[in-house]
């Protein structure tokens, strides 16, 4: 009750000005960024926001820059598609069948704790340098949130729902299609949101190993060319796209969250 009262008090205190808080937070972050680079000396001054935004203005009018953006989005989309194609059905099976859960829990938790970066040497040896190795590493990182959240959502479905479905003559396939899957959509979307964040983060280091296209490659290339202001400029683009992806899933989750 105390927590609820504090949240209500905070809402009243904010009032209509609450709409300005996100902008205030961004402005605060910009001030901190400027202050850190302003009080510093030497190479750190190259990362100042004024220089970064000047370079960003040049990038957004460069047609070649969007080729790199599209390649990164393509790799991200391919990895996400593979995670969905494998993670959703596996999560449904693990959550619905107790034997499958007992057989895979230890294995999945073990695999989940392996750093995605540890897969880079194997990916390069097996797939060579290029998009396939990058997508493989991203897949190994983004698969587990989808599997585990989907399985958890199914395992926590109210038994009364299943009882009603069975009393109406539903078989296993009908229960999965008409009861289990609709009920677990919020948990699926939670797993997808987590997976999207992981995939977008892993994309950058994945594109620094051998490929010559993508946003991650641009950061590495800017370092090699001593174009230091370009590094935070590309980082701003990465953050903007990642924020948009997360916001899209959050809105979809809010639509399906019946709680």
N, C-alpha and C positions, 0 to 999 in steps of 0.2 A: 504494500500500500504506500509506503514511504517513497519508493522509487517512482510509483505512478504519480504521486503528488508533486514530486520534484520535476518530473517531465512536464506536467501540466503548468506548473509555475514558470518553467523555462519558456514554454510556448507563449504564455501571456506576456512575459517580459520581452520576448522578441517582437511579437505583434506583426504588423505589416512590414516592418523593417527586415523580417526574416528572409524576404526575397533577395535582399542585398548581401546576405551573408556569404553565399558562394563567391560573388565578385570580390567581397572584402578579403576572403581567404586567398583568392588568386593574387590579389594586389599585395597582400602580406608576403606571400611566397616570392613575388617579383622583387619586393623591397629587400628581402633577405638575400636573394640571389645577387642583386646589385651591390648590397653592402659587403658581401663576402669578396666579390671581385674588386670592389673599390678600395677596400683597406689593404688588399694584398698587393704584391708587387711581382714583377717578373712575368713568367708565362701565364699565371692565372688571370691576368688582365685580358688575355685573348678570349676568355670565356664570358666576358661581360654581356649582359642582356642587350645592350645597344648594338654591339657587333653581331650577336646572334640573330637578332631580328632583322638587321640589315641584310645578312646573308640569306635568311629565310625569305625575304622579299624577292631576292634574286632567284631562289630555287623554285618558288611557286609559279614563276613565269617561264621557267625552262622546261620545254617539252620532254627532254631526256630524263628529268627528275621523276616524272610520272611513270616512266617505264620501270624504274626501280620500285616505286610504290606498288604498281600493279603486280610485279613479280613477287614481292613480299606478301601481298594479299593473296595471291594464287597459292603460294606455299602454305600460308596459314590455313586457307580454305581447304586445301587438299588434306592437310594433317587433321583438321577438325572433322572433315567428312569420314576419314578412316577411323578416328576415335569414336564417332557416333555409330558407324556401321558395326564396329566390334564391341564397343562398350555398352550400348543399350541392350542388345539381346543377351549378352553375358550377364549384365546386371539383373535383368529380369529372371534369368534361370537361377542365378545364385540366390536371389531374394525369395523366389517362390518355392524352390526345392531345398529342404533342409539338408539333404545329403550333399548337394552341390555346394552349399555354404560351408559345411564342415570340411569338405575336401579341398576347398580353394582359399579359405580365409588366411591360413598361414602363408601360402604361396603368394597371394596377392599383396599382403602386407610386406612381405620380404621384398618383392619386386618394386613396390612403391617407394621403398626407402633407398633404392639405388639412385644416386644422382644422375640426372639426364646427361650431364657432361661426361660421365663414365662410358656412355654408349658411343661417343664420338669415334674412338679408334676402331671399334667393331664396325660401325657404319661405313667408315671410309674404306676399310679392308674389304667389306662385302659389296658395297654399292659403288665405291669409288667417290671421287670428289664431285659434288654437284647437288642438284635438287633432291635426288632420291635419299642421299645420306642425311641431308638436313631435315627432310620430312620424317624419316625414320626416327631420328632423335626426338623430334617434337611429338611424334606419336607415342613413344615410350614415356614421355613426360605427361601428356594430357589424357591418356587413357584411364588412369586409375580414379580420378575424381568422378568420372561418369559411371564407371562400374560400381564403385562403392556407394555413391549417393543413390543410384537407382536401386541397388540391392537393399539398402537401408530403408528406403521409402516403401518398398514392397513388403519387407519384413515387419513393418510397423502399421500396416493396414489393419483397420478394425476388423476383427474376426466376424462380427455381425454382418458386415457387408458380404463376406464370402458365404456365410450361412444362408443369407437371403438369396444370393445367386444360385447356390446349390439347390435350395428348396424350390426354385423356379425351373429346375431342370437343366441348369447350365453345366456343361462339361468343362474340362480343364481349359480347352481352347477358348470357349465362350467367356469363362471367368477372366482369363487373361485379357481378352479383347475388350470386354464391356465393363469390367470392374477394376481389375488390377492396374492396367495401363492408364486409364483416366485418373485414377486416384493418386498415382505416383508421379504424374506430370510435374507438380511443383518441385519434388525432389530431383527429378531428372534435370529440370532447368537449373537448379542449384549446382548440380554436378557439371552441367554444360558451362555455366558461368565461371566456375573455378577452372575448368579446363581451358576456356578461352583465355583467361588471364595467364595461365601457365604457358600456353602455346605462344602467345604474343611475346612473353618475356624470353622464352627459349629461342624464338625466331632470330633475335639479334645475334647472339653468339653463334648460332648455327650458320648464319650467313657470313661469319667472319672466317670460316674455315674453307678456303679453296674456291668458293664461288666468286664470280665477278659481277654480280647484280644483286639488288636488294638494298634495303635500308641499313642492315647490318654491315654490308660491304661498304656503303657510303661512309659510315663512321670510320671504319678501318682505313679506307682510302684517304679520307680527310686527314687522318693522323699522319699517314705516310707522306702526304703532300705538304705537311706543316700548315694546313688550313684549319687552324684550331677553332676558329669561330663557327665553322661549318658543323662541328661536332654537336654543340648544343642546339643548333638550328635543326639538324636531323632528329635529335632527341625530342624536340618539341613536336615534330610531326608524328613520331612514334607514340608519344604520350597522347596526342589528340586522337589518333586512330584507335588506340587501345581504349581510351575513355568512351568513345562512341560505340565501340563493340560492347563494352560492359553495360553501358546505359541501355542499349537495345535489349539485351537479355534481361536486365532488371525490370524494364517495362513489361516484357513478356511474362516474367515471373509474377509480377503484381497482378496481371490479368488472370492468371491461372491459380493464384494462391487463394484457395477457398477459406483458409483459416483466418 
